[in-house]
Amino acid sequence: MTADHTIRREEDITIVLEGGNAIKASLAGRDPSTDLAVLKLADGTAVPLPPFADSAPKLGHIALALGRSRNSHLVASTGIIGGLSGEWRPRRGGRIDQHIRLDLELYPGFSGGPLVNAAGKVVGINTHGLTRGRPVTIPNSTVDRVVDELLEKGHIARPYLGLAMQPVAVPESLRGKVAAEVSAALLVVHVEPSGPAGKAGVLLGDVLTAINGKAVEDTGDIEGLLATLKVGAQLNATVLRGGAPVKLSITLEDRPSR
């Protein structure tokens, strides 16, 4: 495993092993939203696995970050776990099970390397690629989940609607036709014809007011909803079309790779 943003090309990848030996590797899968990538060693080369921590780190625990310099020398930085919180979503939309903020310096070459606790066990993968200006650690639970799906599919399946939308005010004259009687909704400004919403009959100019009976007033409402659903889930959407409510059923599909 490594940090996705450190993989600048998908061919001619070299891995430096313990002792300085270098071998070829191929890219088995990558996920920019969690900044994780899986590399497969050439010729089935086996390497010893480090011990992994069974429990989450604690605030104030001593931590050791490991990486390699530009000359492939092993380097280290030590500090403490400076902050912990619950599940969070970086700007690219992935789901990280725990926010682990490090109170230590990560120099160039540390992204993609492990964070090790005082017992010598790996608690996650360090990266500068998820936040601006400060390092975080992707916990083992997230790494395990992403690895399993990358090895199975080569990418992380993420449901999408295939719509571009912007918030608009709902005129008072139409609020009585909206079940939630909200003052704002989402105007559809672009529809991908082959996307899930396009296939379900959503049209340019429709005003999306609710999904599964819950009002949507901002694009953040849609992003939050999609983050909790899987490909294949069915949504019951309500749109205003020509001033009249129309109900549509949308089956979520996997977002195509660009």
Summary of the structure (lengths in Angstrom):
residues: 258
radius of gyration: 22.6
end to end distance: 22.6
largest distance: 73.9
contacts: 790
relative contact order: 0.13
helix: 14%
strand: 41%
